[in-house]
């Protein structure tokens, strides 16, 4: 356990910046991190970006080829690595791809045995740094950070974050009912290697809040213990993290009384999960929305003044809505014909956004930029949404994950959330399966609770979907598996399901159970 004050933190950030400058790092150079959430990583966030260089956070969970592409594409000069990830970095190392790296720095005060060179421990690296180093004045368009998309459709694409993008994002997530305050204690669970940790490591420091960093790959038990020991008030994560924490708390007496709210994002939050947290622990699970290209948060759910939903009504609204746009974000919804759709709570289209922290280009990828960014600066998100008259955005599905059946769309996320409302369902994911007549039909992969009657549950899955949606939305096949595969960000990996789990047997089940007519 390492504890220190803001003054001590600031001094170490200055020493790091000074040491980097002494090592020849200049404005615009990239300093990579390959690390979990710890105080050394937190120092890199401010120490690197405030000296005019870019902190480039490499996703630890990507395959070797993607890591090699990222380092080569970014041309990182310094690479700061978590000692527990040293072996993983060695596995991903490629002499040509890592040719730009001039120095490896291992977090801590010693260097474990490693094949990487030249290498030095972090504490020795900053030892001669100036604790009174003066950060330079930087233009707002100076690149300050960099992350790469998770590469679900090809090689990862780089996204640069400027000083302005980070600062405006921080200001946005410090405002409103779900803003970070100076009296908060933030458990920074979102991996700091993923989209700048949703910018929360920047915002907690800016707000003067206490930051709790959980270290490498924390388990639900670790999170529960830190919440109790440090009087945590806030945390943010993907829904699967809160599913696992809730499961742990079912059998363990955990005190969540200090929690002000949990922010759930990255994918849709099931209504049943929101309800269970509220009813069991009196904890608000608040929905948010964003993406790598938007630094990342653009929407958060909070009731508008004059409205006072509560209980089941509030659970329903939070599960259906990513919320309203944060101040500064413009958006519109465009249909397949290129026309803007009305805000009527029904019309569907792709969400387009622009704003001070929304990216307008990909790094070294002009073709990808041309495909995704309009001439007037709108980013095409690839998410299919509907918008209520009040401006609440409901993310229905990823464009690539929609089931296109007989010329109509089936929203896999809505079907999944309905299925996860069953008491005997722990996780569920729905993917399209090719069909001769209908083009595609839905199949559900389900993780059942221990002791569940899976034969009966299979019928319940189809029935509960048909209760809420047209019967042809119900999955034609339900397969029970031990765990839904997750991607590098902790979200369900539907690509893995499609590539590795959709087989001939499943296709035959779908064909046998598909509707004979619309």
PEPEMO-V682623 format. One record per residue. N is the residue number from 1. RES is the residue in three letters. D_FIRST is the distance of its C-alpha to the first C-alpha in Angstrom with 2 decimals. Layout:
BEGIN
n;res;d_first
N;RES;D_FIRST
N;RES;D_FIRST
END
This chain:
BEGIN
n;res;d_first
1;UNK;0.00
2;UNK;3.81
3;UNK;6.66
4;UNK;10.28
5;UNK;13.81
6;UNK;16.44
7;UNK;18.32
8;UNK;15.67
9;UNK;15.15
10;UNK;18.96
11;UNK;19.46
12;UNK;17.34
13;UNK;19.25
14;UNK;22.44
15;UNK;21.66
16;UNK;21.05
17;UNK;24.30
18;UNK;26.15
19;UNK;25.07
20;UNK;26.22
21;UNK;29.45
22;UNK;29.98
23;UNK;29.58
24;UNK;32.43
25;UNK;30.76
26;UNK;33.19
27;UNK;33.59
28;UNK;33.71
29;UNK;32.03
30;UNK;29.37
31;UNK;25.89
32;UNK;24.51
33;UNK;21.00
34;UNK;20.40
35;UNK;16.86
36;UNK;14.73
37;UNK;12.75
38;UNK;10.05
39;UNK;10.16
40;UNK;12.76
41;UNK;14.82
42;UNK;14.76
43;UNK;16.10
44;UNK;18.76
45;UNK;19.99
46;UNK;21.17
47;UNK;21.60
48;UNK;23.89
49;UNK;25.82
50;UNK;26.50
51;UNK;28.11
52;UNK;30.55
53;UNK;29.26
54;UNK;28.15
55;UNK;24.71
56;UNK;25.73
57;UNK;23.31
58;UNK;24.49
59;UNK;24.24
60;UNK;22.61
61;UNK;24.81
62;UNK;28.16
63;UNK;30.69
64;UNK;31.28
65;UNK;34.42
66;UNK;32.77
67;UNK;29.92
68;UNK;32.68
69;UNK;34.74
70;UNK;31.94
71;UNK;31.09
72;UNK;34.82
73;UNK;35.73
74;UNK;33.10
75;UNK;33.78
76;UNK;30.21
77;UNK;30.21
78;UNK;26.55
79;UNK;24.20
80;UNK;20.42
81;UNK;18.92
82;UNK;15.65
83;UNK;15.79
84;UNK;15.75
85;UNK;18.74
86;UNK;20.61
87;UNK;23.03
88;UNK;23.77
89;UNK;24.62
90;UNK;26.83
91;UNK;28.64
92;UNK;29.37
93;UNK;30.43
94;UNK;34.08
95;UNK;35.68
96;UNK;37.85
97;UNK;35.40
98;UNK;32.70
99;UNK;35.35
100;UNK;34.16
101;UNK;30.69
102;UNK;30.97
103;UNK;27.44
104;UNK;24.42
105;UNK;21.02
106;UNK;18.13
107;UNK;14.66
108;UNK;12.85
109;UNK;14.78
110;UNK;17.09
111;UNK;19.55
112;UNK;20.03
113;UNK;23.70
114;UNK;25.10
115;UNK;28.53
116;UNK;27.55
117;UNK;28.93
118;UNK;28.73
119;UNK;24.99
120;UNK;22.56
121;UNK;18.82
122;UNK;17.33
123;UNK;16.58
124;UNK;20.16
125;UNK;21.53
126;UNK;20.52
127;UNK;21.11
128;UNK;24.69
129;UNK;24.13
130;UNK;25.67
131;UNK;23.30
132;UNK;26.42
133;UNK;27.35
134;UNK;29.51
135;UNK;29.07
136;UNK;32.55
137;UNK;34.43
138;UNK;34.53
139;UNK;37.07
140;UNK;36.04
141;UNK;37.12
142;UNK;34.89
143;UNK;32.81
144;UNK;29.08
145;UNK;27.56
146;UNK;28.69
147;UNK;28.13
148;UNK;30.51
149;UNK;31.93
150;UNK;31.15
151;UNK;34.63
152;UNK;36.11
153;UNK;39.53
154;UNK;39.60
155;UNK;37.41
156;UNK;34.51
157;UNK;35.66
158;UNK;33.83
159;UNK;33.23
160;UNK;32.67
161;UNK;31.17
162;UNK;32.64
163;UNK;31.33
164;UNK;33.60
165;UNK;32.40
166;UNK;28.73
167;UNK;29.64
168;UNK;32.14
169;UNK;29.83
170;UNK;27.13
171;UNK;29.88
172;UNK;31.11
173;UNK;27.91
174;UNK;27.40
175;UNK;30.84
176;UNK;32.48
177;UNK;31.45
178;UNK;28.50
179;UNK;27.37
180;UNK;23.86
181;UNK;24.05
182;UNK;22.37
183;UNK;21.52
184;UNK;19.81
185;UNK;16.23
186;UNK;16.19
187;UNK;14.25
188;UNK;15.13
189;UNK;16.12
190;UNK;19.12
191;UNK;18.37
192;UNK;18.28
193;UNK;20.85
194;UNK;23.20
195;UNK;25.43
196;UNK;22.90
197;UNK;20.66
198;UNK;23.73
199;UNK;23.25
200;UNK;20.68
201;UNK;18.13
202;UNK;21.12
203;UNK;22.22
204;UNK;19.11
205;UNK;19.05
206;UNK;22.84
207;UNK;22.85
208;UNK;20.40
209;UNK;18.31
210;UNK;14.64
211;UNK;12.90
212;UNK;10.31
213;UNK;9.74
214;UNK;9.70
215;UNK;9.70
216;UNK;12.77
217;UNK;15.55
218;UNK;14.07
219;UNK;16.61
220;UNK;18.09
221;UNK;16.45
222;UNK;12.91
223;UNK;14.29
224;UNK;16.00
225;UNK;13.13
226;UNK;11.14
227;UNK;14.57
228;UNK;15.22
229;UNK;12.07
230;UNK;11.91
231;UNK;15.74
232;UNK;15.95
233;UNK;19.48
234;UNK;19.85
235;UNK;19.13
236;UNK;21.40
237;UNK;22.27
238;UNK;25.38
239;UNK;27.29
240;UNK;26.45
241;UNK;22.77
242;UNK;24.08
243;UNK;26.63
244;UNK;24.13
245;UNK;21.96
246;UNK;25.26
247;UNK;26.38
248;UNK;23.30
249;UNK;23.89
250;UNK;27.54
251;UNK;26.82
252;UNK;23.74
253;UNK;23.66
254;UNK;21.13
255;UNK;21.20
256;UNK;21.58
257;UNK;23.33
258;UNK;21.12
259;UNK;21.77
260;UNK;24.33
261;UNK;24.94
262;UNK;23.77
263;UNK;25.29
264;UNK;26.80
265;UNK;28.31
266;UNK;29.22
267;UNK;31.94
268;UNK;33.96
269;UNK;32.32
270;UNK;34.53
271;UNK;36.17
272;UNK;35.42
273;UNK;31.65
274;UNK;31.96
275;UNK;34.24
276;UNK;32.12
277;UNK;29.01
278;UNK;31.34
279;UNK;33.31
280;UNK;30.64
281;UNK;27.73
282;UNK;29.45
283;UNK;27.15
284;UNK;28.78
285;UNK;28.28
286;UNK;29.56
287;UNK;31.07
288;UNK;30.76
289;UNK;32.30
290;UNK;31.93
291;UNK;31.91
292;UNK;30.77
293;UNK;33.85
294;UNK;33.07
295;UNK;29.62
296;UNK;29.39
297;UNK;30.05
298;UNK;33.72
299;UNK;34.27
300;UNK;32.63
301;UNK;34.30
302;UNK;35.09
303;UNK;38.46
304;UNK;40.89
305;UNK;42.25
306;UNK;45.14
307;UNK;43.79
308;UNK;41.98
309;UNK;41.29
310;UNK;39.41
311;UNK;38.83
312;UNK;40.33
313;UNK;41.78
314;UNK;38.44
315;UNK;36.88
316;UNK;39.82
317;UNK;39.53
318;UNK;35.80
319;UNK;36.35
320;UNK;39.40
321;UNK;38.27
322;UNK;35.70
323;UNK;36.63
324;UNK;38.39
325;UNK;37.93
326;UNK;35.60
327;UNK;37.59
328;UNK;38.83
329;UNK;39.09
330;UNK;42.62
331;UNK;43.47
332;UNK;46.50
333;UNK;47.32
334;UNK;49.82
335;UNK;51.88
336;UNK;53.33
337;UNK;56.31
338;UNK;54.25
339;UNK;55.02
340;UNK;52.67
341;UNK;52.46
342;UNK;52.74
343;UNK;49.98
344;UNK;51.55
345;UNK;48.77
346;UNK;50.66
347;UNK;51.39
348;UNK;49.06
349;UNK;48.23
350;UNK;45.62
351;UNK;43.20
352;UNK;43.61
353;UNK;41.38
354;UNK;41.18
355;UNK;39.32
356;UNK;37.38
357;UNK;34.28
358;UNK;36.34
359;UNK;36.89
360;UNK;40.49
361;UNK;40.21
362;UNK;38.47
363;UNK;37.60
364;UNK;40.40
365;UNK;41.86
366;UNK;44.98
367;UNK;46.46
368;UNK;43.42
369;UNK;43.44
370;UNK;47.14
371;UNK;46.65
372;UNK;43.82
373;UNK;44.55
374;UNK;47.83
375;UNK;49.88
376;UNK;48.96
377;UNK;45.20
378;UNK;44.39
379;UNK;41.81
380;UNK;43.09
381;UNK;40.11
382;UNK;41.69
383;UNK;40.77
384;UNK;43.65
385;UNK;43.52
386;UNK;45.73
387;UNK;45.56
388;UNK;46.72
389;UNK;49.10
390;UNK;46.25
391;UNK;44.31
392;UNK;41.70
393;UNK;40.96
394;UNK;40.93
395;UNK;39.61
396;UNK;41.94
397;UNK;40.95
398;UNK;40.33
399;UNK;43.74
400;UNK;43.16
401;UNK;42.18
402;UNK;45.18
403;UNK;47.66
404;UNK;51.04
405;UNK;53.58
406;UNK;57.26
407;UNK;56.63
408;UNK;54.26
409;UNK;50.48
410;UNK;48.31
411;UNK;44.84
412;UNK;42.51
413;UNK;39.56
414;UNK;41.74
415;UNK;42.96
416;UNK;39.45
417;UNK;38.32
418;UNK;41.47
419;UNK;40.87
420;UNK;37.28
421;UNK;38.82
422;UNK;40.10
423;UNK;38.24
424;UNK;38.42
425;UNK;36.96
426;UNK;33.26
427;UNK;33.69
428;UNK;36.77
429;UNK;37.82
430;UNK;41.36
431;UNK;42.89
432;UNK;46.44
433;UNK;48.73
434;UNK;51.93
435;UNK;55.11
436;UNK;58.69
437;UNK;60.04
438;UNK;57.16
439;UNK;55.31
440;UNK;51.97
441;UNK;51.01
442;UNK;47.65
443;UNK;45.93
444;UNK;42.91
445;UNK;40.12
446;UNK;38.60
447;UNK;35.80
448;UNK;37.13
449;UNK;35.44
450;UNK;35.83
451;UNK;39.33
452;UNK;40.86
453;UNK;44.54
454;UNK;44.29
455;UNK;48.04
456;UNK;48.18
457;UNK;45.00
458;UNK;46.63
459;UNK;49.47
460;UNK;47.19
461;UNK;45.37
462;UNK;48.67
463;UNK;49.96
464;UNK;47.08
465;UNK;47.28
466;UNK;51.06
467;UNK;50.79
468;UNK;49.04
469;UNK;50.34
470;UNK;53.56
471;UNK;54.12
472;UNK;54.06
473;UNK;50.37
474;UNK;49.58
475;UNK;48.15
476;UNK;50.91
477;UNK;48.58
478;UNK;45.49
479;UNK;43.52
480;UNK;40.74
481;UNK;37.84
482;UNK;34.58
483;UNK;32.33
484;UNK;33.08
485;UNK;32.00
486;UNK;29.39
487;UNK;29.36
488;UNK;26.65
489;UNK;25.64
490;UNK;25.59
491;UNK;29.08
492;UNK;32.00
493;UNK;33.66
494;UNK;37.31
495;UNK;38.32
496;UNK;37.04
497;UNK;38.94
498;UNK;42.07
499;UNK;41.93
500;UNK;40.92
501;UNK;41.80
502;UNK;45.01
503;UNK;47.67
504;UNK;51.41
505;UNK;51.05
506;UNK;49.08
507;UNK;51.62
508;UNK;54.42
509;UNK;52.85
510;UNK;52.54
511;UNK;56.16
512;UNK;57.41
513;UNK;55.75
514;UNK;56.08
515;UNK;58.45
516;UNK;62.05
517;UNK;62.64
518;UNK;60.75
END
